[in-house]
């Protein structure tokens, strides 16, 4: 029986988790509010906040798991991709603690961890996707369709050629003067809006790739034209704008996922990453699954945004193979 401590510090959340085999015992997240007033993550401020947060967060994760440091079998850490200064805090901390306890280190890829979050056992009812399955990974920095053949074999079969889905939400939110991060605000306002109110350009990119940069340009031009005639256009139509943007982004996302799942004849589809918290995406994914009789896997909210629990499960799979990291492994940004 293994106890693994996992550390995640790739962006603006400091998180630590303890897993007992595939069962999560704790998942502590300290979010950094400081970036809100800048409308985006400020890397230098993020790494400083990680330095302040990491000891209390790790300490709480171990205590909440009901174990002591001496019970740990290994330490997993996010090696990348992410912000270099932020990652380095977690990487250095993980190395020092592993050295002092004389236990192995495990390096984890942040994106693979998002996908493997589907294998966290939360209760005896938890169902796991069957291999091979497709996972649509949608976050602030990435939009990818991943063919998952096993925890050790993942292939990116489609990706965005410009903005990520979360980035699109955040950029559109900025245009609409909504706070950062914009995704949850657009999600909320869209609930009261008409999805067909605005015509938003749809990109036509070959294969399973995406392009989202046209969405924000489309909104920019639409607003410019309407504001000339009605200076209150934005306030009066905010819900409709949000609903139309969201409908366009989600339908583009799912169109490619549907095509890939049909072509590859997979039986299960999943979503992961920060944007997988989106209520409309969740609703439409379930509809898609029902239409084709595919199994649909949606992560619990606490495993959608950056969290160490997903790093812990990814670390557990590497632990089973004794795939350990040497001390010279360092962070990477991309
Ligand atoms: O995975 P994540 O926490 O961070 C990384 O990018 O690594 O994802 C953050 C992204 C942001 O762009 C945020 O706006 C988006 O996820 N997001 C949402 C929702 N909640 C978070 N987008 C749409 N609807 C949501 N409910």
Boltz pocket constraint, residues with backbone or C-beta under 6 A from the ligand:
constraints:
  - pocket:
      binder: B
      contacts: [[A, 11], [A, 138], [A, 139], [A, 140], [A, 141], [A, 142], [A, 165], [A, 166], [A, 167], [A, 169], [A, 170], [A, 181], [A, 182], [A, 183], [A, 184], [A, 187], [A, 273], [A, 274], [A, 275], [A, 276], [A, 277], [A, 278], [A, 279], [A, 304], [A, 305], [A, 306]]
      max_distance: 6.0
